[in-house]
Amino acid sequence: MRIRLTCFLALVFTLATTTLQGQERQVRFSCIGFGTVPQDIYFQSSTGQQEVLVGGGVRGAQLSYTGLMPLQFFTLVPDGKGGQRRVVQAEANIPVDISDALLVFMPGSNEPGELPWRVYVMNDARNAFKAGEIRFVNLAEKPIAGVLGEDVVRLLPDQQETITPKTNKEGFGIKLAAYLDEQWEPFFSSRWRYRSNIRMMILFLPDSETGKVLMRAVPENVGTNG
């Protein structure tokens, strides 16, 4: 009897998990890319097919999606029969706890079976990334470390950290280094003015030409903090 009950509960859990995974999601998202960005790509929502313009260095327009995960982006090519067929270019698996996402498009690895573009997903909701905060996102495939005023920043590849600077009217200093060729190499040093109405995203990206690190700042005016 106990074995039957255990099997029944396991079956119920499996069915519930499958149902949850198969449910449609409603999410909002914006896209951003740097350097080369995908062109002529679309996604299919329950409301229809829509083109995506990936912002070059800035957030693109906010879009809405209703459907299953992963969210697929595709191009349209002739199918040889007078119509068109879809060719998937990228996928974004947005976690269930994220309803407002920022999708960062980066070129794929060109490995067999890999899609042309990979997408890094982050929570872009105002209550998750607020005015006055600075979010560091390491997509450079190299460890990053440094100081932001009194705070220490340490990021392994594909990690992010959000900091509210401890500051005064004079602003705060920032120094950053990347771990390259088995040693730490400084690549940025400056002094920034604190702005409480701006949320600032700092992305570290791979430099395909030098093998080092590119840094891109993406400010957004979102009003006063609090």
C-alpha positions as CSV (number, residue, x, y, z in Angstrom):
1,M,0.0,0.0,0.0
2,R,2.8,2.4,0.9
3,I,4.6,1.6,-2.4
4,R,1.4,2.4,-4.4
5,L,1.0,5.7,-2.5
6,T,4.6,6.7,-3.1
7,C,4.2,5.9,-6.9
8,F,1.0,7.8,-7.0
9,L,2.5,10.9,-5.4
10,A,5.5,10.7,-7.7
11,L,3.2,10.6,-10.7
12,V,1.2,13.6,-9.4
13,F,4.5,15.6,-8.9
14,T,5.7,14.7,-12.4
15,L,2.4,15.7,-14.0
16,A,2.3,19.0,-12.1
17,T,5.9,19.8,-13.0
18,T,5.2,19.0,-16.7
19,T,2.0,21.1,-16.7
20,L,3.9,24.1,-15.1
21,Q,6.7,23.8,-17.6
22,G,4.2,23.7,-20.5
23,Q,2.3,26.8,-19.4
24,E,2.4,29.9,-21.5
25,R,4.3,32.9,-20.0
26,Q,3.7,36.6,-20.3
27,V,6.9,38.6,-20.3
28,R,8.2,42.0,-21.4
29,F,11.7,42.3,-22.8
30,S,14.2,44.6,-24.5
31,C,17.2,43.6,-26.5
32,I,20.7,45.1,-26.7
33,G,23.9,44.2,-28.6
34,F,27.3,45.6,-29.3
35,G,29.3,45.7,-32.5
36,T,27.7,43.2,-34.8
37,V,24.0,42.6,-34.0
38,P,21.5,40.3,-35.6
39,Q,19.4,41.7,-38.4
40,D,16.0,40.8,-39.8
41,I,15.0,38.6,-36.9
42,Y,11.5,37.9,-35.6
43,F,9.7,36.2,-32.7
44,Q,6.2,34.6,-32.7
45,S,3.9,35.5,-29.8
46,S,0.3,34.4,-29.3
47,T,-0.6,37.8,-30.7
48,G,1.3,37.3,-33.9
49,Q,4.7,37.6,-35.5
50,Q,6.9,40.6,-34.7
51,E,10.2,41.9,-35.9
52,V,12.9,42.6,-33.3
53,L,15.3,45.5,-33.6
54,V,18.3,44.8,-31.4
55,G,19.6,48.0,-30.0
56,G,23.3,48.7,-30.9
57,G,24.7,49.8,-27.5
58,V,21.3,51.0,-26.2
59,R,18.2,49.2,-25.0
60,G,15.8,48.5,-27.8
61,A,12.1,49.1,-27.6
62,Q,10.2,47.1,-24.9
63,L,8.3,44.1,-26.5
64,S,5.7,41.7,-25.1
65,Y,5.7,38.0,-25.5
66,T,3.1,35.4,-24.6
67,G,4.0,31.8,-25.2
68,L,6.1,28.9,-24.2
69,M,9.8,29.0,-23.2
70,P,12.3,29.2,-24.6
71,L,11.5,32.4,-26.6
72,Q,12.9,31.8,-30.1
73,F,14.2,34.4,-32.5
74,F,14.3,33.4,-36.2
75,T,14.9,34.7,-39.7
76,L,12.7,34.0,-42.7
77,V,14.1,32.4,-45.8
78,P,12.5,31.1,-49.0
79,D,11.1,27.5,-48.6
80,G,11.4,26.7,-52.3
81,K,7.6,26.5,-52.6
82,G,6.8,30.1,-52.9
83,G,6.6,30.7,-49.2
84,Q,9.0,31.2,-46.3
85,R,10.3,29.0,-43.5
86,R,11.8,29.9,-40.2
87,V,15.5,29.4,-39.3
88,V,16.1,29.8,-35.5
89,Q,19.0,32.2,-34.7
90,A,18.8,32.4,-30.9
91,E,16.9,31.2,-27.9
92,A,16.2,33.0,-24.6
93,N,15.0,30.9,-21.6
94,I,13.6,33.5,-19.3
95,P,13.3,32.3,-15.7
96,V,9.8,32.1,-14.1
97,D,10.7,34.8,-11.6
98,I,11.5,37.4,-14.3
99,S,8.7,39.3,-16.0
100,D,10.8,42.2,-17.3
101,A,14.0,41.0,-19.0
102,L,16.9,42.5,-20.8
103,L,18.3,40.2,-23.4
104,V,22.0,40.7,-24.4
105,F,22.8,39.3,-27.9
106,M,26.3,38.0,-28.5
107,P,27.8,36.1,-31.4
108,G,27.7,32.4,-30.9
109,S,30.8,30.1,-30.7
110,N,30.5,28.8,-34.3
111,E,30.6,25.3,-32.8
112,P,28.7,22.6,-34.7
113,G,25.1,22.5,-33.6
114,E,25.3,25.9,-31.9
115,L,22.9,28.7,-32.8
116,P,24.4,31.8,-34.5
117,W,23.6,34.0,-31.5
118,R,23.7,33.4,-27.7
119,V,21.5,35.4,-25.4
120,Y,22.3,36.4,-21.8
121,V,19.1,37.0,-19.8
122,M,18.9,39.4,-16.8
123,N,16.2,40.8,-14.6
124,D,15.5,44.3,-15.8
125,A,12.5,45.2,-13.5
126,R,12.8,48.5,-11.7
127,N,12.6,46.8,-8.3
128,A,15.5,44.5,-9.2
129,F,17.7,47.2,-10.7
130,K,17.0,50.6,-9.2
131,A,17.9,54.2,-9.8
132,G,21.3,55.0,-8.3
133,E,22.6,51.5,-8.7
134,I,25.4,50.2,-10.9
135,R,25.2,46.7,-12.3
136,F,28.4,45.0,-13.4
137,V,27.9,42.1,-15.9
138,N,30.9,39.9,-16.9
139,L,30.4,38.4,-20.4
140,A,34.1,38.7,-21.2
141,E,35.0,35.0,-20.4
142,K,37.8,36.4,-18.1
143,P,37.7,37.1,-14.4
144,I,37.2,40.8,-13.5
145,A,38.1,42.5,-10.3
146,G,38.3,46.1,-9.0
147,V,37.1,48.7,-6.6
148,L,34.1,51.1,-6.8
149,G,34.6,53.7,-4.1
150,E,34.6,51.6,-0.9
151,D,33.2,48.5,-2.5
152,V,35.1,45.6,-4.0
153,V,34.0,44.1,-7.3
154,R,34.9,40.4,-8.1
155,L,33.2,38.7,-11.1
156,L,33.8,35.3,-12.7
157,P,32.6,34.9,-16.3
158,D,28.8,35.1,-16.6
159,Q,28.4,36.6,-13.2
160,Q,26.9,39.9,-12.3
161,E,26.8,42.2,-9.2
162,T,24.8,45.3,-8.4
163,I,26.2,48.0,-6.2
164,T,24.8,51.2,-4.7
165,P,27.9,53.4,-4.4
166,K,28.8,54.9,-1.0
167,T,29.5,58.4,-2.2
168,N,29.6,62.2,-1.5
169,K,29.5,65.3,-3.6
170,E,32.9,64.5,-5.0
171,G,31.7,61.2,-6.5
172,F,33.8,58.0,-6.3
173,G,36.8,56.4,-7.9
174,I,36.6,53.2,-10.0
175,K,39.5,50.9,-10.9
176,L,39.1,47.6,-12.8
177,A,41.4,44.8,-13.9
178,A,41.0,41.6,-15.9
179,Y,42.9,38.3,-15.4
180,L,44.8,37.9,-18.7
181,D,47.7,35.6,-19.4
182,E,47.9,34.4,-15.8
183,Q,48.2,37.9,-14.4
184,W,45.9,40.8,-13.4
185,E,46.0,43.6,-16.1
186,P,44.4,47.0,-15.2
187,F,42.2,48.3,-18.0
188,F,40.1,51.1,-16.6
189,S,40.6,53.9,-14.0
190,S,38.4,56.9,-13.5
191,R,36.3,59.0,-11.2
192,W,32.6,59.1,-11.6
193,R,29.9,61.5,-10.4
194,Y,27.0,59.9,-8.6
195,R,23.6,60.4,-10.2
196,S,20.7,59.2,-8.1
197,N,18.3,59.2,-11.1
198,I,20.4,56.9,-13.3
199,R,20.8,53.2,-13.2
200,M,24.0,52.3,-14.9
201,M,24.8,48.9,-16.4
202,I,28.5,48.1,-17.1
203,L,29.1,45.2,-19.4
204,F,32.4,43.5,-19.9
205,L,32.6,41.9,-23.4
206,P,35.3,39.8,-25.1
207,D,37.6,41.6,-27.6
208,S,37.9,39.2,-30.4
209,E,40.8,41.1,-32.0
210,T,43.1,41.4,-28.9
211,G,41.8,38.7,-26.6
212,K,41.3,41.3,-23.9
213,V,38.2,43.0,-22.5
214,L,35.9,45.6,-23.9
215,M,33.8,47.7,-21.4
216,R,30.5,49.2,-22.4
217,A,28.4,51.5,-20.2
218,V,24.6,51.6,-20.6
219,P,23.0,54.4,-18.6
220,E,19.2,54.7,-18.2
221,N,17.3,57.6,-16.6
222,V,14.6,56.1,-14.4
223,G,13.8,58.9,-12.0
224,T,14.8,59.4,-8.4
225,N,15.7,56.6,-6.1
226,G,13.0,55.9,-3.5
